[in-house]
């Protein structure tokens, strides 16, 4: 429902967020931003979406209130923050300047009222004007902060809530956001930031609060695996908060069309090495060291042993039986645990997969095309209904329909630089002459953060020169875990038109299936090549090393070619080839 100006007509905040009659309210006037608008539109259609749903299942959008862009504008103006915001200072300097600012008086009243009445964790999330647009989605570019709301005094709860809102506002001007806007040709003054205050879906387990399952589901799968087709979609599941998936950590990936299909691992030993072993939760225990400009200030990492004590492996894990070398769904006997969600996907103790498929279908119809959804699930057999799914985000996906036939047959005047049968994207790209890569002999996983900084610097130079490039590295691009890959953010690689994940033989890492990082890639038509340690695929490292370097440092090498490359990707088969001109000898 919209008003006469076309804005969503949300009622004003009634200062009783979880006790009021309205599940979605606003604090202030003006726009609520793309993320909030998408959720509200889907929420209005949800009641009719599942007329035959099982009584064991419930779907809802968590209660929320939106601090509108009008409050953001007033905060910036009243505290004269535009100069520091646009100064290009470090993220930390900008964040600390925003923390010193005073909130508008009416917003103080609303946030104090909220702090007086709530004792459950809140997610404080960005909802900017530019966020979740199909042509430039800004997925994962801005900050999110979760706060426990477990302090005894309303003043303490208000202080933490206010600090979280200011951090999200400040992230509008962080380095990654600035680089992203430069890529999509959107100026800083064009962007406005609303803030979404939302109930955290989860249950309390002692000093930890988290959902049994977090998930991301897409109508269209980036990589082919098994008998799944791209149009069958893909689902990623993880124990605990969704930060694991968003940051490119270890999660369970499957096709919703084939939920019982075995995982694509060579052996049970490989699967045991590749399972999720840690999870994120909101810290409900001893207050951490004060650090209001850190997103993870109130988060804590737990182990599978912690989850076992919490009783949250019952529906998410299988147990390895060493005698038979088999995985047994559940966590009822002693043994190594694997988070493959078999109790739900194989034994169907609750019809989670059917629910996710229905959500993808319904949200896709509402959005008019393929979508990506984020959700969180709690399971408590003592409650009714026992399984509750909170829909956290819905965004449209850009999927190319261009028909490309990829063949490695010899072509006069061309040689294969790189080929793979695991490629995300679709289409043909010509005109790239620059290749930035990590030489295999110099790569050190322990120096991944340093490498990320070197890549970001080279990306800035190429962006300024308006030169698209191919970026080749090891492990997962965009992973928050430096041992899984290079922990770049989107702004660090925003000038690349092709990204390549190679895997070193001594440390084979299952390639990425996606997060916010990958949603941006698909939206901008960036091709993404994966080269697993075993299987079809080639990369002519020797030829790259023979090229003269434009720039070179400890871990990163940049070469420029006389003739342009040709990139071909067939999204139907997941095959891709990068051709180089034969005269480049």
Residue pairs with C-beta under 8 A, 6 or more apart in sequence:
1 8
1 9
1 44
2 8
2 9
3 9
7 30
7 31
7 32
8 32
8 36
8 37
8 40
8 41
10 22
10 24
10 25
10 26
10 32
10 40
10 66
11 22
11 25
11 26
12 25
12 26
12 27
13 25
13 26
13 27
13 65
13 110
13 113
13 114
14 20
14 21
14 22
14 25
15 110
15 113
15 114
15 117
16 113
16 117
17 25
17 63
17 65
17 114
17 117
17 118
17 197
18 63
18 117
18 118
18 120
18 199
19 117
23 43
23 61
23 63
23 64
24 36
24 39
24 40
24 43
24 61
24 63
24 64
24 65
24 66
25 64
25 65
25 66
26 32
26 65
26 66
26 67
26 68
27 65
27 66
27 67
27 68
27 71
27 107
27 110
27 111
28 67
28 68
28 69
28 70
28 71
28 106
28 107
29 68
29 70
30 68
30 69
30 70
30 73
31 37
31 68
31 69
31 129
31 192
31 194
32 40
32 66
32 68
32 69
32 127
32 194
33 66
33 69
33 126
33 127
33 128
33 129
33 131
33 192
33 193
33 194
33 196
34 127
34 128
34 129
34 130
34 131
34 132
34 133
34 138
35 125
35 126
35 127
35 128
35 131
35 132
35 196
35 393
36 64
36 66
36 127
36 194
36 196
37 127
38 132
38 393
38 394
38 395
39 61
39 64
39 196
39 391
39 392
39 393
39 394
41 366
42 61
42 363
42 366
42 391
42 394
43 61
43 391
45 362
45 366
46 59
46 60
46 61
46 391
49 59
49 358
49 359
49 362
50 57
50 59
50 355
50 358
50 362
53 59
53 355
53 358
54 350
54 351
54 385
55 384
55 385
56 350
56 351
56 385
56 386
56 387
57 350
57 351
57 355
57 385
57 387
57 388
57 389
58 385
58 387
58 388
58 389
59 355
59 359
59 389
59 391
60 388
60 389
60 390
60 391
61 390
61 391
61 392
62 198
62 199
62 200
62 201
62 390
62 392
63 198
63 199
64 196
64 197
64 198
64 199
65 114
65 197
66 127
66 194
66 195
66 196
66 197
67 107
67 165
67 194
67 195
67 196
67 197
68 194
69 129
69 192
69 193
69 194
71 104
71 107
72 169
72 192
72 193
72 194
72 195
73 192
74 104
75 81
75 101
75 103
75 104
75 107
75 166
75 169
76 82
76 85
76 169
78 101
78 102
78 104
79 100
79 101
79 102
81 97
81 98
81 101
84 93
84 94
84 97
85 94
85 170
85 172
85 173
85 188
86 173
86 188
87 94
88 178
89 97
90 175
91 170
91 171
91 174
91 175
91 293
92 293
94 170
94 173
94 174
95 166
95 167
95 170
95 171
95 174
95 292
95 293
96 293
97 170
98 166
98 167
98 169
98 170
99 163
99 166
99 167
99 170
99 292
99 293
101 166
103 111
103 162
103 165
103 166
108 162
111 158
111 161
111 162
111 165
112 154
112 158
114 161
114 197
115 149
115 154
115 155
115 157
115 158
115 161
116 154
118 149
118 157
119 149
119 150
119 157
120 149
120 199
120 200
121 146
121 147
121 148
121 149
121 150
121 199
121 200
121 202
121 209
121 282
121 284
122 146
122 147
122 149
122 161
122 164
122 197
122 198
122 199
122 200
123 144
123 145
123 146
123 196
123 197
123 198
123 199
123 200
124 144
124 145
124 146
124 147
124 161
124 164
124 165
124 167
124 168
124 195
124 196
124 197
125 144
125 168
125 195
125 196
125 198
126 141
126 142
126 143
126 144
126 168
126 171
126 172
126 193
126 194
126 195
126 196
127 193
127 194
127 195
127 196
128 138
128 142
128 172
128 191
128 192
128 193
128 194
129 190
129 191
129 192
129 193
129 194
130 136
130 138
130 181
130 184
130 186
130 190
130 191
131 137
131 138
131 139
131 141
131 142
132 138
132 139
132 393
132 395
132 396
134 396
134 398
134 523
135 184
135 398
135 523
136 184
136 186
136 523
136 524
137 395
137 396
137 519
137 520
137 523
138 177
138 180
138 520
139 395
139 516
139 517
139 519
139 520
139 523
140 246
140 490
140 515
140 516
140 517
140 519
140 520
141 176
141 177
141 180
141 489
141 490
141 491
141 516
141 520
142 168
142 171
142 172
142 174
142 177
142 193
143 167
143 168
143 170
143 171
143 174
143 295
144 168
144 295
145 164
145 167
145 168
145 295
145 297
145 298
146 200
146 241
146 282
146 298
146 299
147 157
147 160
147 161
147 164
147 282
147 298
148 160
148 209
148 282
148 283
148 284
148 298
149 157
149 160
149 161
150 284
151 157
151 160
160 298
161 197
163 292
164 292
165 195
165 197
166 292
167 292
167 293
167 295
168 193
168 195
169 193
169 195
170 293
171 177
171 193
172 188
172 191
172 193
173 188
175 491
176 489
176 490
176 491
176 492
177 191
177 491
178 188
178 491
179 459
179 460
179 463
179 490
179 491
179 492
179 494
180 490
180 491
180 494
180 520
181 187
181 188
181 190
181 191
182 463
182 494
183 463
183 491
183 494
183 495
183 524
198 392
199 390
200 209
200 282
201 211
201 376
201 377
201 378
201 388
201 390
201 392
202 209
202 210
202 211
202 241
202 281
202 282
202 376
202 378
203 209
203 210
203 211
203 212
203 378
203 380
204 284
205 281
205 309
205 310
205 311
205 312
206 284
206 285
206 310
207 283
207 284
207 285
207 286
207 300
208 281
208 282
208 283
208 284
208 285
208 300
208 302
208 306
208 310
209 281
209 282
209 284
210 239
210 240
210 241
210 279
210 280
210 281
210 282
210 302
210 312
211 240
211 241
211 376
211 377
211 378
211 390
212 239
212 312
212 315
212 316
212 377
212 378
212 379
213 237
213 238
213 239
213 315
213 316
213 341
213 352
213 376
213 377
213 379
214 237
214 238
214 239
214 240
214 241
214 242
214 244
214 245
214 374
214 375
214 376
214 377
215 235
215 236
215 237
215 238
215 242
215 245
215 356
215 374
215 375
215 376
215 377
216 235
216 236
216 242
216 245
216 246
216 372
216 373
216 374
216 375
216 514
216 515
217 233
217 234
217 235
217 236
217 256
217 356
217 359
217 360
217 372
217 373
217 375
218 233
218 234
218 235
218 360
218 370
218 371
218 372
218 373
218 397
218 514
219 231
219 233
219 360
219 364
219 369
219 370
219 371
219 372
219 397
220 230
220 231
220 233
220 234
220 370
220 397
220 399
221 228
221 229
221 230
221 231
221 232
221 233
221 234
221 255
222 230
222 234
222 424
222 513
222 514
222 518
222 522
222 528
223 234
223 422
223 423
223 424
223 511
223 513
223 530
223 574
224 230
224 421
224 422
224 573
224 574
225 253
225 255
225 264
226 255
226 258
226 261
226 264
227 258
227 261
228 234
228 255
228 257
228 258
228 261
229 257
230 571
230 572
230 574
232 255
232 256
232 257
232 258
233 255
233 256
233 257
233 357
233 360
234 253
234 254
234 255
234 256
234 513
234 514
235 253
235 254
235 255
235 256
235 353
235 356
236 245
236 251
236 252
236 253
236 513
236 514
237 251
237 252
237 254
237 316
237 341
238 244
238 245
238 249
238 250
238 251
238 252
238 276
238 279
238 339
239 276
239 279
239 307
239 312
239 313
239 316
239 339
240 279
240 280
240 281
240 302
240 307
241 279
241 280
241 281
241 282
241 299
241 376
242 374
242 376
242 392
243 249
243 280
243 299
243 480
244 250
244 251
244 276
244 278
244 279
244 280
245 251
245 515
246 515
246 516
247 478
247 479
247 480
247 481
247 515
248 476
248 477
248 478
248 479
248 480
248 481
248 484
248 485
248 512
248 515
248 517
249 276
249 479
249 480
249 481
249 484
250 274
250 275
250 276
250 277
250 484
250 510
251 276
251 513
252 263
252 276
252 339
252 340
252 341
253 513
254 261
254 263
254 345
255 261
256 353
256 356
256 357
256 360
259 345
259 346
259 353
260 345
260 346
263 271
263 340
265 271
265 274
266 534
268 320
268 325
268 326
268 327
271 327
271 338
271 340
272 320
272 336
272 338
274 510
275 337
275 338
275 339
275 340
276 339
277 303
277 304
278 301
278 302
278 303
278 304
279 301
279 302
279 307
280 299
280 300
280 301
280 302
281 299
281 300
281 301
281 302
282 298
282 299
282 300
283 298
283 299
283 300
285 300
288 297
288 298
290 297
291 297
302 310
304 313
304 317
304 337
304 339
307 313
307 316
308 331
308 337
313 331
313 337
313 339
314 330
314 331
314 343
314 379
315 341
315 343
315 344
315 349
315 350
315 379
316 339
316 341
316 343
316 344
317 330
317 331
317 337
317 338
317 339
317 340
317 342
317 343
318 327
318 328
318 329
318 330
318 331
318 337
318 338
318 340
318 342
318 343
319 327
319 328
319 330
319 331
319 332
319 333
319 334
319 335
319 336
319 337
319 338
320 326
320 327
320 328
320 335
320 336
320 337
320 338
321 327
321 328
321 333
321 335
322 335
327 338
327 340
327 342
328 335
329 342
329 343
329 346
329 347
330 342
330 343
331 337
341 352
343 349
344 350
344 352
344 353
345 352
345 353
350 379
350 386
350 387
352 377
352 387
352 389
355 389
356 375
359 373
359 375
359 389
359 391
360 371
360 373
363 371
363 373
363 394
364 370
364 371
366 394
367 394
367 396
368 396
369 396
369 397
369 399
370 396
370 397
370 399
371 394
371 395
371 396
371 397
372 393
372 394
372 395
372 396
372 397
372 519
373 391
373 393
373 394
373 395
374 391
374 392
374 393
375 389
375 390
375 391
375 392
376 389
376 390
376 392
377 387
377 388
377 389
377 390
378 387
378 388
379 386
379 387
380 386
395 519
397 519
397 522
397 523
398 522
398 523
398 525
399 426
399 522
399 571
400 425
400 426
400 427
400 525
400 571
401 426
402 426
402 427
402 428
403 572
404 426
404 427
404 428
404 568
404 569
404 570
404 571
405 570
406 568
406 569
406 570
406 573
406 575
406 576
406 577
408 416
408 419
408 577
411 579
412 582
413 581
413 582
413 583
414 566
414 579
414 580
414 581
414 582
415 540
415 579
415 580
415 581
415 582
415 584
416 538
416 540
416 577
416 578
416 579
416 580
417 539
417 540
417 543
417 544
417 565
417 578
417 579
417 580
418 472
418 500
418 529
418 531
418 538
418 539
418 540
418 577
418 578
419 536
419 537
419 538
419 575
419 576
419 577
419 578
420 529
420 530
420 531
420 536
420 537
420 575
420 576
421 535
421 536
421 537
421 573
421 574
421 575
422 511
422 529
422 530
422 531
422 532
422 535
422 537
422 574
423 527
423 528
423 529
423 530
423 569
423 570
423 574
423 575
423 576
424 518
424 521
424 522
424 527
424 528
424 530
424 569
424 574
425 521
425 522
425 525
425 526
425 527
425 528
425 569
425 571
425 576
426 569
426 570
426 571
426 572
427 525
427 527
427 569
427 571
428 566
428 567
428 568
428 569
429 497
429 498
429 527
429 566
429 567
430 564
430 565
430 566
430 567
431 468
431 564
432 468
432 469
432 470
432 497
432 498
432 564
432 565
432 567
433 467
433 560
433 561
433 562
433 563
433 564
433 565
434 462
434 467
434 468
434 469
434 470
434 550
434 558
434 559
434 560
434 561
435 469
435 470
435 472
435 544
435 547
435 558
435 559
435 560
435 561
435 565
436 455
436 458
436 459
436 462
436 469
436 470
436 471
436 472
436 496
436 556
436 557
436 558
437 470
437 471
437 472
437 473
437 500
437 544
437 556
437 557
437 559
438 451
438 472
438 473
438 474
438 486
438 555
438 556
438 557
439 545
439 555
439 557
440 474
440 504
440 541
442 554
442 555
443 451
443 473
443 474
443 504
443 555
444 555
445 474
445 475
445 482
445 483
445 507
446 482
447 554
447 555
448 475
448 482
448 483
448 485
448 486
448 487
449 482
449 487
450 554
450 555
451 473
451 486
451 555
451 556
452 486
452 487
452 488
452 492
454 553
454 554
454 555
454 556
455 471
455 473
455 486
455 488
455 492
455 493
455 556
456 488
456 491
456 492
456 493
458 551
458 556
458 558
459 492
459 493
459 494
459 495
459 496
461 551
462 468
462 469
462 495
463 494
463 495
467 495
468 495
468 496
468 497
469 495
469 496
469 497
469 498
469 558
470 496
470 497
470 498
470 500
470 565
470 567
470 578
471 477
471 493
471 496
471 498
471 499
471 500
472 500
472 502
472 539
472 544
473 485
473 486
473 500
473 501
473 502
474 485
474 486
474 501
474 502
474 503
474 504
475 484
475 485
475 486
475 501
475 503
475 507
475 509
476 484
476 485
476 486
476 501
476 509
476 511
476 512
477 485
477 486
477 488
477 493
477 499
477 501
477 512
477 517
478 485
478 487
478 488
478 489
478 490
478 493
478 512
478 515
478 517
478 518
479 485
479 486
479 487
479 512
480 487
481 487
484 509
485 501
485 509
485 512
489 517
490 516
490 517
490 520
493 499
496 526
497 525
497 526
497 527
497 567
498 526
498 527
498 528
498 529
498 567
498 578
499 521
499 526
499 527
499 528
499 529
500 528
500 529
500 530
500 531
500 539
501 511
501 512
501 528
501 529
501 530
501 531
502 531
502 539
503 509
503 511
503 530
503 531
503 532
503 533
504 533
505 533
508 532
508 533
508 534
510 532
511 530
511 532
512 518
512 528
512 530
518 528
521 528
527 567
527 569
527 576
529 576
529 578
530 537
531 537
531 539
543 580
544 557
544 559
547 559
547 561
547 584
548 559
549 557
549 558
549 559
550 558
550 559
550 560
551 557
551 558
552 558
561 580
561 581
561 584
562 581
562 583
562 584
563 580
563 581
563 583
563 584
564 581
565 578
565 579
565 580
566 578
566 579
567 576
567 577
567 578
567 579
568 576
568 577
568 578
568 579
569 575
569 576
570 576
